[in-house]
Amino acid sequence: MAKSKESRLKVILECTSCVRNGFDKKKSRGISRYITQKNRNNTPSRLELKKFCPYCYKHTIHGEIKK
């Protein structure tokens, strides 16, 4: 049987402020990442959500990254 083309796929969201501020291993413990799903038909562009970053201690924009 042929595998059907699924409309929902898993994406990884990464904190944009941690990456932009020059991630420093001595000051920060890491970069916040979340795994979620998106519908390829409804959202063809990159996904951006406002999530809590435990390293920045505030809500920041998390953008979709490549796998």
PDB file as gemmi writes it, atoms N, CA and C in Angstrom:
CRYST1    1.000    1.000    1.000  90.00  90.00  90.00 P 1                      
ATOM      1  N   MET A   1       0.822  -1.178   0.000  1.00  0.00           N  
ATOM      2  CA  MET A   1       0.000   0.000   0.000  1.00  0.00           C  
ATOM      3  C   MET A   1       0.874   1.252   0.000  1.00  0.00           C  
ATOM      4  N   ALA A   2       0.416   2.229  -0.713  1.00  0.00           N  
ATOM      5  CA  ALA A   2       1.140   3.489  -0.792  1.00  0.00           C  
ATOM      6  C   ALA A   2       0.864   4.335   0.449  1.00  0.00           C  
ATOM      7  N   LYS A   3       1.863   5.046   0.899  1.00  0.00           N  
ATOM      8  CA  LYS A   3       1.719   5.910   2.062  1.00  0.00           C  
ATOM      9  C   LYS A   3       1.043   7.214   1.630  1.00  0.00           C  
ATOM     10  N   SER A   4      -0.014   7.581   2.347  1.00  0.00           N  
ATOM     11  CA  SER A   4      -0.733   8.804   1.984  1.00  0.00           C  
ATOM     12  C   SER A   4       0.055  10.038   2.417  1.00  0.00           C  
ATOM     13  N   LYS A   5      -0.175  11.134   1.721  1.00  0.00           N  
ATOM     14  CA  LYS A   5       0.485  12.399   2.049  1.00  0.00           C  
ATOM     15  C   LYS A   5      -0.300  13.054   3.184  1.00  0.00           C  
ATOM     16  N   GLU A   6       0.292  13.106   4.356  1.00  0.00           N  
ATOM     17  CA  GLU A   6      -0.399  13.633   5.529  1.00  0.00           C  
ATOM     18  C   GLU A   6      -0.355  15.154   5.556  1.00  0.00           C  
ATOM     19  N   SER A   7      -1.446  15.756   6.039  1.00  0.00           N  
ATOM     20  CA  SER A   7      -1.506  17.213   6.067  1.00  0.00           C  
ATOM     21  C   SER A   7      -0.906  17.773   7.359  1.00  0.00           C  
ATOM     22  N   ARG A   8      -0.876  16.975   8.439  1.00  0.00           N  
ATOM     23  CA  ARG A   8      -0.310  17.458   9.699  1.00  0.00           C  
ATOM     24  C   ARG A   8       1.124  16.947   9.838  1.00  0.00           C  
ATOM     25  N   LEU A   9       2.028  17.859  10.205  1.00  0.00           N  
ATOM     26  CA  LEU A   9       3.406  17.458  10.408  1.00  0.00           C  
ATOM     27  C   LEU A   9       3.965  18.102  11.669  1.00  0.00           C  
ATOM     28  N   LYS A  10       4.970  17.458  12.243  1.00  0.00           N  
ATOM     29  CA  LYS A  10       5.591  17.953  13.470  1.00  0.00           C  
ATOM     30  C   LYS A  10       6.600  19.040  13.137  1.00  0.00           C  
ATOM     31  N   VAL A  11       6.587  20.101  13.942  1.00  0.00           N  
ATOM     32  CA  VAL A  11       7.532  21.206  13.772  1.00  0.00           C  
ATOM     33  C   VAL A  11       8.181  21.523  15.117  1.00  0.00           C  
ATOM     34  N   ILE A  12       9.379  22.100  15.057  1.00  0.00           N  
ATOM     35  CA  ILE A  12      10.105  22.488  16.265  1.00  0.00           C  
ATOM     36  C   ILE A  12      10.116  24.011  16.334  1.00  0.00           C  
ATOM     37  N   LEU A  13       9.706  24.547  17.491  1.00  0.00           N  
ATOM     38  CA  LEU A  13       9.704  25.989  17.720  1.00  0.00           C  
ATOM     39  C   LEU A  13      10.875  26.331  18.633  1.00  0.00           C  
ATOM     40  N   GLU A  14      11.642  27.354  18.277  1.00  0.00           N  
ATOM     41  CA  GLU A  14      12.825  27.754  19.037  1.00  0.00           C  
ATOM     42  C   GLU A  14      12.714  29.219  19.432  1.00  0.00           C  
ATOM     43  N   CYS A  15      13.158  29.545  20.639  1.00  0.00           N  
ATOM     44  CA  CYS A  15      13.090  30.914  21.152  1.00  0.00           C  
ATOM     45  C   CYS A  15      13.961  31.838  20.291  1.00  0.00           C  
ATOM     46  N   THR A  16      13.358  32.910  19.776  1.00  0.00           N  
ATOM     47  CA  THR A  16      14.108  33.821  18.906  1.00  0.00           C  
ATOM     48  C   THR A  16      14.986  34.774  19.705  1.00  0.00           C  
ATOM     49  N   SER A  17      14.598  35.123  20.923  1.00  0.00           N  
ATOM     50  CA  SER A  17      15.410  36.068  21.694  1.00  0.00           C  
ATOM     51  C   SER A  17      16.677  35.400  22.230  1.00  0.00           C  
ATOM     52  N   CYS A  18      16.638  34.117  22.563  1.00  0.00           N  
ATOM     53  CA  CYS A  18      17.844  33.405  23.016  1.00  0.00           C  
ATOM     54  C   CYS A  18      18.859  33.306  21.887  1.00  0.00           C  
ATOM     55  N   VAL A  19      18.384  33.041  20.682  1.00  0.00           N  
ATOM     56  CA  VAL A  19      19.269  32.911  19.529  1.00  0.00           C  
ATOM     57  C   VAL A  19      19.823  34.267  19.126  1.00  0.00           C  
ATOM     58  N   ARG A  20      18.969  35.294  19.131  1.00  0.00           N  
ATOM     59  CA  ARG A  20      19.365  36.640  18.700  1.00  0.00           C  
ATOM     60  C   ARG A  20      20.361  37.279  19.662  1.00  0.00           C  
ATOM     61  N   ASN A  21      20.235  37.009  20.955  1.00  0.00           N  
ATOM     62  CA  ASN A  21      21.101  37.645  21.948  1.00  0.00           C  
ATOM     63  C   ASN A  21      22.450  36.962  22.066  1.00  0.00           C  
ATOM     64  N   GLY A  22      22.789  36.083  21.164  1.00  0.00           N  
ATOM     65  CA  GLY A  22      24.097  35.437  21.190  1.00  0.00           C  
ATOM     66  C   GLY A  22      24.214  34.460  22.343  1.00  0.00           C  
ATOM     67  N   PHE A  23      23.649  33.311  22.174  1.00  0.00           N  
ATOM     68  CA  PHE A  23      23.637  32.256  23.185  1.00  0.00           C  
ATOM     69  C   PHE A  23      25.027  32.066  23.796  1.00  0.00           C  
ATOM     70  N   ASP A  24      25.144  32.307  25.100  1.00  0.00           N  
ATOM     71  CA  ASP A  24      26.406  32.181  25.823  1.00  0.00           C  
ATOM     72  C   ASP A  24      26.265  31.060  26.840  1.00  0.00           C  
ATOM     73  N   LYS A  25      27.082  30.014  26.728  1.00  0.00           N  
ATOM     74  CA  LYS A  25      26.959  28.848  27.605  1.00  0.00           C  
ATOM     75  C   LYS A  25      27.231  29.177  29.065  1.00  0.00           C  
ATOM     76  N   LYS A  26      28.058  30.178  29.343  1.00  0.00           N  
ATOM     77  CA  LYS A  26      28.372  30.520  30.736  1.00  0.00           C  
ATOM     78  C   LYS A  26      27.203  31.228  31.409  1.00  0.00           C  
ATOM     79  N   LYS A  27      26.473  32.058  30.671  1.00  0.00           N  
ATOM     80  CA  LYS A  27      25.362  32.815  31.246  1.00  0.00           C  
ATOM     81  C   LYS A  27      24.049  32.047  31.182  1.00  0.00           C  
ATOM     82  N   SER A  28      23.816  31.334  30.099  1.00  0.00           N  
ATOM     83  CA  SER A  28      22.532  30.669  29.881  1.00  0.00           C  
ATOM     84  C   SER A  28      22.707  29.154  29.899  1.00  0.00           C  
ATOM     85  N   ARG A  29      21.639  28.469  30.259  1.00  0.00           N  
ATOM     86  CA  ARG A  29      21.681  27.009  30.293  1.00  0.00           C  
ATOM     87  C   ARG A  29      21.377  26.393  28.936  1.00  0.00           C  
ATOM     88  N   GLY A  30      20.714  27.110  28.057  1.00  0.00           N  
ATOM     89  CA  GLY A  30      20.377  26.553  26.754  1.00  0.00           C  
ATOM     90  C   GLY A  30      19.402  27.414  25.996  1.00  0.00           C  
ATOM     91  N   ILE A  31      18.810  26.818  24.963  1.00  0.00           N  
ATOM     92  CA  ILE A  31      17.817  27.493  24.136  1.00  0.00           C  
ATOM     93  C   ILE A  31      16.507  26.746  24.278  1.00  0.00           C  
ATOM     94  N   SER A  32      15.431  27.492  24.510  1.00  0.00           N  
ATOM     95  CA  SER A  32      14.111  26.900  24.700  1.00  0.00           C  
ATOM     96  C   SER A  32      13.569  26.375  23.382  1.00  0.00           C  
ATOM     97  N   ARG A  33      13.070  25.124  23.397  1.00  0.00           N  
ATOM     98  CA  ARG A  33      12.475  24.519  22.201  1.00  0.00           C  
ATOM     99  C   ARG A  33      11.186  23.810  22.569  1.00  0.00           C  
ATOM    100  N   TYR A  34      10.200  23.926  21.703  1.00  0.00           N  
ATOM    101  CA  TYR A  34       8.920  23.237  21.856  1.00  0.00           C  
ATOM    102  C   TYR A  34       8.659  22.426  20.594  1.00  0.00           C  
ATOM    103  N   ILE A  35       7.960  21.296  20.731  1.00  0.00           N  
ATOM    104  CA  ILE A  35       7.544  20.487  19.596  1.00  0.00           C  
ATOM    105  C   ILE A  35       6.031  20.559  19.513  1.00  0.00           C  
ATOM    106  N   THR A  36       5.509  20.850  18.327  1.00  0.00           N  
ATOM    107  CA  THR A  36       4.072  20.962  18.115  1.00  0.00           C  
ATOM    108  C   THR A  36       3.740  20.457  16.717  1.00  0.00           C  
ATOM    109  N   GLN A  37       2.469  20.525  16.348  1.00  0.00           N  
ATOM    110  CA  GLN A  37       2.030  20.120  15.020  1.00  0.00           C  
ATOM    111  C   GLN A  37       1.373  21.290  14.313  1.00  0.00           C  
ATOM    112  N   LYS A  38       1.445  21.273  12.986  1.00  0.00           N  
ATOM    113  CA  LYS A  38       0.737  22.282  12.209  1.00  0.00           C  
ATOM    114  C   LYS A  38       0.128  21.611  10.988  1.00  0.00           C  
ATOM    115  N   ASN A  39      -0.924  22.220  10.481  1.00  0.00           N  
ATOM    116  CA  ASN A  39      -1.580  21.725   9.288  1.00  0.00           C  
ATOM    117  C   ASN A  39      -0.916  22.378   8.076  1.00  0.00           C  
ATOM    118  N   ARG A  40      -0.355  21.555   7.227  1.00  0.00           N  
ATOM    119  CA  ARG A  40       0.380  22.054   6.063  1.00  0.00           C  
ATOM    120  C   ARG A  40      -0.527  22.822   5.099  1.00  0.00           C  
ATOM    121  N   ASN A  41      -1.790  22.413   4.987  1.00  0.00           N  
ATOM    122  CA  ASN A  41      -2.713  23.068   4.064  1.00  0.00           C  
ATOM    123  C   ASN A  41      -3.152  24.440   4.567  1.00  0.00           C  
ATOM    124  N   ASN A  42      -3.397  24.576   5.868  1.00  0.00           N  
ATOM    125  CA  ASN A  42      -3.869  25.845   6.423  1.00  0.00           C  
ATOM    126  C   ASN A  42      -2.746  26.832   6.690  1.00  0.00           C  
ATOM    127  N   THR A  43      -1.555  26.344   7.029  1.00  0.00           N  
ATOM    128  CA  THR A  43      -0.428  27.207   7.390  1.00  0.00           C  
ATOM    129  C   THR A  43       0.805  26.808   6.576  1.00  0.00           C  
ATOM    130  N   PRO A  44       0.900  27.235   5.331  1.00  0.00           N  
ATOM    131  CA  PRO A  44       2.071  26.862   4.525  1.00  0.00           C  
ATOM    132  C   PRO A  44       3.335  27.628   4.922  1.00  0.00           C  
ATOM    133  N   SER A  45       3.184  28.811   5.532  1.00  0.00           N  
ATOM    134  CA  SER A  45       4.357  29.602   5.925  1.00  0.00           C  
ATOM    135  C   SER A  45       4.886  29.122   7.283  1.00  0.00           C  
ATOM    136  N   ARG A  46       5.986  29.719   7.707  1.00  0.00           N  
ATOM    137  CA  ARG A  46       6.589  29.329   8.992  1.00  0.00           C  
ATOM    138  C   ARG A  46       5.724  29.777  10.157  1.00  0.00           C  
ATOM    139  N   LEU A  47       5.641  28.925  11.164  1.00  0.00           N  
ATOM    140  CA  LEU A  47       4.793  29.161  12.318  1.00  0.00           C  
ATOM    141  C   LEU A  47       5.557  29.958  13.376  1.00  0.00           C  
ATOM    142  N   GLU A  48       4.898  30.937  13.999  1.00  0.00           N  
ATOM    143  CA  GLU A  48       5.467  31.709  15.107  1.00  0.00           C  
ATOM    144  C   GLU A  48       4.420  31.819  16.195  1.00  0.00           C  
ATOM    145  N   LEU A  49       4.773  31.372  17.408  1.00  0.00           N  
ATOM    146  CA  LEU A  49       3.862  31.418  18.547  1.00  0.00           C  
ATOM    147  C   LEU A  49       4.553  32.072  19.726  1.00  0.00           C  
ATOM    148  N   LYS A  50       3.772  32.686  20.591  1.00  0.00           N  
ATOM    149  CA  LYS A  50       4.312  33.291  21.798  1.00  0.00           C  
ATOM    150  C   LYS A  50       4.245  32.251  22.915  1.00  0.00           C  
ATOM    151  N   LYS A  51       5.409  31.796  23.389  1.00  0.00           N  
ATOM    152  CA  LYS A  51       5.499  30.760  24.411  1.00  0.00           C  
ATOM    153  C   LYS A  51       6.418  31.239  25.536  1.00  0.00           C  
ATOM    154  N   PHE A  52       6.373  30.532  26.677  1.00  0.00           N  
ATOM    155  CA  PHE A  52       7.226  30.878  27.803  1.00  0.00           C  
ATOM    156  C   PHE A  52       8.609  30.266  27.619  1.00  0.00           C  
ATOM    157  N   CYS A  53       9.643  31.086  27.783  1.00  0.00           N  
ATOM    158  CA  CYS A  53      11.032  30.622  27.711  1.00  0.00           C  
ATOM    159  C   CYS A  53      11.579  30.543  29.132  1.00  0.00           C  
ATOM    160  N   PRO A  54      11.914  29.348  29.615  1.00  0.00           N  
ATOM    161  CA  PRO A  54      12.439  29.222  30.981  1.00  0.00           C  
ATOM    162  C   PRO A  54      13.838  29.808  31.154  1.00  0.00           C  
ATOM    163  N   TYR A  55      14.554  30.056  30.063  1.00  0.00           N  
ATOM    164  CA  TYR A  55      15.900  30.620  30.143  1.00  0.00           C  
ATOM    165  C   TYR A  55      15.871  32.147  30.163  1.00  0.00           C  
ATOM    166  N   CYS A  56      14.894  32.757  29.493  1.00  0.00           N  
ATOM    167  CA  CYS A  56      14.726  34.216  29.512  1.00  0.00           C  
ATOM    168  C   CYS A  56      13.804  34.654  30.648  1.00  0.00           C  
ATOM    169  N   TYR A  57      13.057  33.722  31.217  1.00  0.00           N  
ATOM    170  CA  TYR A  57      12.076  33.978  32.280  1.00  0.00           C  
ATOM    171  C   TYR A  57      10.972  34.929  31.845  1.00  0.00           C  
ATOM    172  N   LYS A  58      10.517  34.802  30.584  1.00  0.00           N  
ATOM    173  CA  LYS A  58       9.399  35.621  30.103  1.00  0.00           C  
ATOM    174  C   LYS A  58       8.817  34.975  28.855  1.00  0.00           C  
ATOM    175  N   HIS A  59       7.654  35.484  28.419  1.00  0.00           N  
ATOM    176  CA  HIS A  59       7.028  35.006  27.203  1.00  0.00           C  
ATOM    177  C   HIS A  59       7.700  35.674  26.006  1.00  0.00           C  
ATOM    178  N   THR A  60       8.177  34.865  25.067  1.00  0.00           N  
ATOM    179  CA  THR A  60       8.849  35.380  23.880  1.00  0.00           C  
ATOM    180  C   THR A  60       8.288  34.690  22.627  1.00  0.00           C  
ATOM    181  N   ILE A  61       8.636  35.203  21.474  1.00  0.00           N  
ATOM    182  CA  ILE A  61       8.204  34.602  20.221  1.00  0.00           C  
ATOM    183  C   ILE A  61       9.111  33.405  19.905  1.00  0.00           C  
ATOM    184  N   HIS A  62       8.487  32.279  19.646  1.00  0.00           N  
ATOM    185  CA  HIS A  62       9.182  31.057  19.248  1.00  0.00           C  
ATOM    186  C   HIS A  62       8.866  30.802  17.790  1.00  0.00           C  
ATOM    187  N   GLY A  63       9.888  30.706  16.954  1.00  0.00           N  
ATOM    188  CA  GLY A  63       9.701  30.520  15.522  1.00  0.00           C  
ATOM    189  C   GLY A  63      10.077  29.113  15.089  1.00  0.00           C  
ATOM    190  N   GLU A  64       9.488  28.686  13.991  1.00  0.00           N  
ATOM    191  CA  GLU A  64       9.724  27.353  13.449  1.00  0.00           C  
ATOM    192  C   GLU A  64      11.145  27.277  12.863  1.00  0.00           C  
ATOM    193  N   ILE A  65      11.824  26.161  13.103  1.00  0.00           N  
ATOM    194  CA  ILE A  65      13.166  25.939  12.569  1.00  0.00           C  
ATOM    195  C   ILE A  65      13.144  24.702  11.684  1.00  0.00           C  
ATOM    196  N   LYS A  66      14.182  24.563  10.867  1.00  0.00           N  
ATOM    197  CA  LYS A  66      14.308  23.382  10.031  1.00  0.00           C  
ATOM    198  C   LYS A  66      14.781  22.200  10.872  1.00  0.00           C  
ATOM    199  N   LYS A  67      14.392  21.016  10.460  1.00  0.00           N  
ATOM    200  CA  LYS A  67      14.832  19.798  11.161  1.00  0.00           C  
ATOM    201  C   LYS A  67      16.190  19.382  10.695  1.00  0.00           C  
TER     202      LYS A  67                                                      
END                                                                             
